[in-house]
Amino acid sequence: MPSLRLLTRCLLLPAYAGIWLALLAGDALAQAAPPPDDGIWDDTRALAPETRKQLAEELKKFRLDLKCDAWITASSFTPAGMTLRRQAQITRREWSGTKPAVLMAYDRASKSSAISFAPEFWERYPSAELVEIMQETRRILLDPKLTLDERMAVATRSWIDRLRDLERVRLKQSLWLQRGEKKFALTVPAMLAGGAVFAALLGFISRRRYASAGRRFFFPEVQVGMRFGAPHGGGVTAEIKTKAGAQ
């Protein structure tokens, strides 16, 4: 019986060692491998040389335009107990640190994909837009009508274009706010000055009306005699002499 247990352990030892080595190899991409100079880590040869060259140029321009890092990874496995999304997050942090960055990861063995955005991207752009980019990228990478090389290229250009559009909208909105603040800064003093003049004019008019309301005018009392037995029926109220002897 002890010999059977010993034999079982000896047989399982290589399996345990294989699992351990796989875990170590899975972390190698994020922990040991330096970031690729052209922005592309492809240890499965998913991209043709010409496609890789084109995507490297587009990633370089994208990094300059949006002032961020951008990476593509294509691997042949994902470590046990770790999702590709988590692996993409780890790799992005190892390569970019706290800088704004985006990383698209593709696992050739499981045909799964993931995009990891740095926290600054979630602050820059609407969350719904970023989630839509992730879904669209996943849909493209699963398209069976395209080759893997084409899927990688189309997916990469898709999220590059979408992020460019979001950045363009963000810059326009910030410019509109700046212009609006300038107009507001110029308009408010003019409005305040106009309001002060209007208030002063209303006060002046109000004082004039108050002074006028305090004055009362009365007709003079005239003593008029009776005429034909009727009070105030008529009579002489004034005499004006125009010539000597005339009335």
Secondary structure as the mmCIF struct_conf table of DSSP 4:
data_model
#
loop_
_struct_conf.conf_type_id
_struct_conf.id
_struct_conf.beg_label_comp_id
_struct_conf.beg_label_asym_id
_struct_conf.beg_label_seq_id
_struct_conf.end_label_comp_id
_struct_conf.end_label_asym_id
_struct_conf.end_label_seq_id
HELX_RH_AL_P HELX_RH_AL_P1 PRO A 2 GLN A 31
TURN_TY1_P TURN_TY1_P1 ALA A 32 ALA A 32
BEND BEND1 ALA A 33 ALA A 33
HELX_LH_PP_P HELX_LH_PP_P1 PRO A 34 PRO A 36
TURN_TY1_P TURN_TY1_P2 ASP A 37 ASP A 38
BEND BEND2 GLY A 39 GLY A 39
STRN STRN1 ILE A 40 ASP A 42
BEND BEND3 ASP A 43 THR A 44
BEND BEND4 LEU A 47 LEU A 47
HELX_RH_AL_P HELX_RH_AL_P2 PRO A 49 LEU A 66
TURN_TY1_P TURN_TY1_P3 LYS A 67 LYS A 67
BEND BEND5 CYS A 68 CYS A 68
STRN STRN2 ASP A 69 SER A 75
BEND BEND6 SER A 76 SER A 76
TURN_TY1_P TURN_TY1_P4 ALA A 80 GLY A 81
HELX_RH_AL_P HELX_RH_AL_P3 LEU A 84 SER A 96
TURN_TY1_P TURN_TY1_P5 GLY A 97 THR A 98
BEND BEND7 LYS A 99 LYS A 99
STRN STRN3 ALA A 101 ASP A 107
TURN_TY1_P TURN_TY1_P6 ARG A 108 LYS A 111
STRN STRN4 SER A 112 PHE A 117
HELX_RH_AL_P HELX_RH_AL_P4 PRO A 119 ARG A 124
BEND BEND8 TYR A 125 TYR A 125
HELX_RH_AL_P HELX_RH_AL_P5 SER A 127 LEU A 141
TURN_TY1_P TURN_TY1_P7 LEU A 142 LEU A 142
TURN_TY1_P TURN_TY1_P8 PRO A 144 LYS A 145
BEND BEND9 LEU A 146 LEU A 146
HELX_RH_AL_P HELX_RH_AL_P6 LEU A 148 ALA A 213
TURN_TY1_P TURN_TY1_P9 GLY A 214 GLY A 214
HELX_LH_PP_P HELX_LH_PP_P2 PHE A 219 GLU A 221
STRN STRN5 ARG A 227 ARG A 227
TURN_TY1_P TURN_TY1_P10 PHE A 228 GLY A 229
STRN STRN6 ALA A 230 ALA A 230
TURN_TY1_P TURN_TY1_P11 PRO A 231 HIS A 232
BEND BEND10 LYS A 243 LYS A 243
TURN_TY1_P TURN_TY1_P12 ALA A 244 GLY A 245
#
